[in-house]
Amino acid sequence: MWQRAIQLVVAIYELTEQFPREEIYGLIAQMRRSAVTIASNIAEGRHRGTKQDFLQFLRIAYSSGAELETQLEIAQRLPKTKRLDYARTTALLTEVMKMLHAMIKTLNPRATKS
């Protein structure tokens, strides 16, 4: 899961390199931060030592993934970025989100289904 999240970070950096420079402090920064946060929270939670801590950090990573989903959707609708190829980043994000969801369900089986 962490390895896939790292691949997602790299893919987001590569994608956002193609964005217009005026987005450097806007969408580029937000997307990169969200992607890095996913991988960072997986790593931090794993090394906290308790199941509850790990679960909490996975939830934070999952929330950051939801932010990144939204940011990708916005980018795909903007005139200057809508023609870029989002297939790789979208596929990686979908995979990471599924992994996070499955791990959260495993660690917290009483959680509601979604």
C-alpha positions as CSV (number, residue, x, y, z in Angstrom):
1,M,0.0,0.0,0.0
2,W,2.8,2.4,1.0
3,Q,4.7,1.5,-2.2
4,R,1.6,2.3,-4.3
5,A,1.1,5.6,-2.5
6,I,4.8,6.5,-3.3
7,Q,4.1,5.7,-7.0
8,L,1.1,8.0,-6.8
9,V,3.2,10.8,-5.4
10,V,5.6,10.5,-8.3
11,A,2.8,10.3,-10.8
12,I,1.2,13.5,-9.4
13,Y,4.5,15.3,-9.5
14,E,5.0,14.3,-13.2
15,L,1.4,15.3,-14.0
16,T,1.6,18.6,-12.3
17,E,4.9,19.5,-14.1
18,Q,2.6,19.9,-17.1
19,F,0.3,22.4,-15.4
20,P,0.6,26.1,-16.2
21,R,3.1,28.0,-14.0
22,E,0.3,30.2,-12.6
23,E,-0.9,27.1,-10.7
24,I,2.3,26.7,-8.8
25,Y,0.8,28.1,-5.6
26,G,-2.7,26.8,-6.3
27,L,-3.7,23.4,-7.6
28,I,-0.1,22.1,-8.1
29,A,0.8,22.7,-4.4
30,Q,-2.6,21.3,-3.2
31,M,-2.3,18.2,-5.3
32,R,1.3,17.5,-4.4
33,R,0.5,18.1,-0.7
34,S,-2.5,15.7,-0.8
35,A,-0.5,13.0,-2.5
36,V,2.5,13.3,-0.1
37,T,0.1,13.3,2.9
38,I,-1.4,9.9,1.8
39,A,2.0,8.2,1.8
40,S,3.3,10.0,4.9
41,N,0.3,9.1,7.0
42,I,0.5,5.4,6.0
43,A,4.1,5.4,7.1
44,E,3.6,7.3,10.3
45,G,0.6,5.3,11.3
46,R,2.5,2.0,10.7
47,H,5.3,3.0,13.0
48,R,3.2,4.4,15.8
49,G,2.9,1.0,17.4
50,T,-0.8,0.5,18.1
51,K,-3.6,-0.7,16.0
52,Q,-5.7,2.3,16.9
53,D,-3.0,4.8,15.9
54,F,-2.5,3.0,12.6
55,L,-6.2,3.0,12.0
56,Q,-6.4,6.7,12.7
57,F,-3.5,7.6,10.3
58,L,-5.1,5.4,7.6
59,R,-8.3,7.4,8.0
60,I,-6.3,10.6,7.6
61,A,-4.6,9.1,4.5
62,Y,-8.0,8.1,3.1
63,S,-9.3,11.7,3.7
64,S,-6.3,13.1,1.8
65,G,-7.1,10.7,-1.0
66,A,-10.6,12.1,-1.2
67,E,-9.1,15.6,-1.4
68,L,-6.9,14.5,-4.2
69,E,-9.8,12.9,-6.0
70,T,-11.6,16.3,-5.9
71,Q,-8.4,18.2,-7.0
72,L,-8.0,15.8,-10.0
73,E,-11.6,16.3,-10.9
74,I,-11.2,20.1,-10.9
75,A,-8.0,19.9,-12.9
76,Q,-9.8,17.8,-15.5
77,R,-12.4,20.5,-15.9
78,L,-10.1,23.5,-16.2
79,P,-9.4,24.8,-19.7
80,K,-5.6,24.8,-19.4
81,T,-5.4,21.3,-17.9
82,K,-8.3,19.3,-19.2
83,R,-6.4,17.8,-22.1
84,L,-3.7,16.2,-20.0
85,D,-3.6,12.4,-19.6
86,Y,-5.0,11.6,-16.1
87,A,-5.3,7.8,-16.6
88,R,-2.2,6.8,-14.7
89,T,-2.8,9.1,-11.7
90,T,-6.5,8.2,-11.5
91,A,-5.8,4.5,-11.7
92,L,-3.1,4.7,-8.9
93,L,-5.4,6.8,-6.7
94,T,-8.2,4.4,-7.2
95,E,-6.0,1.5,-6.3
96,V,-4.6,3.2,-3.2
97,M,-8.1,4.2,-2.0
98,K,-9.3,0.6,-2.4
99,M,-6.3,-0.6,-0.4
100,L,-6.8,2.0,2.3
101,H,-10.6,1.2,2.5
102,A,-9.8,-2.5,2.8
103,M,-7.2,-2.0,5.5
104,I,-9.5,0.3,7.5
105,K,-12.3,-2.3,7.3
106,T,-9.9,-5.0,8.4
107,L,-8.6,-3.0,11.4
108,N,-12.1,-1.8,12.3
109,P,-14.6,-4.5,11.4
110,R,-17.4,-2.7,13.2
111,A,-17.1,0.2,10.8
112,T,-20.1,0.9,8.6
113,K,-20.0,-0.3,5.0
114,S,-19.4,2.3,2.4
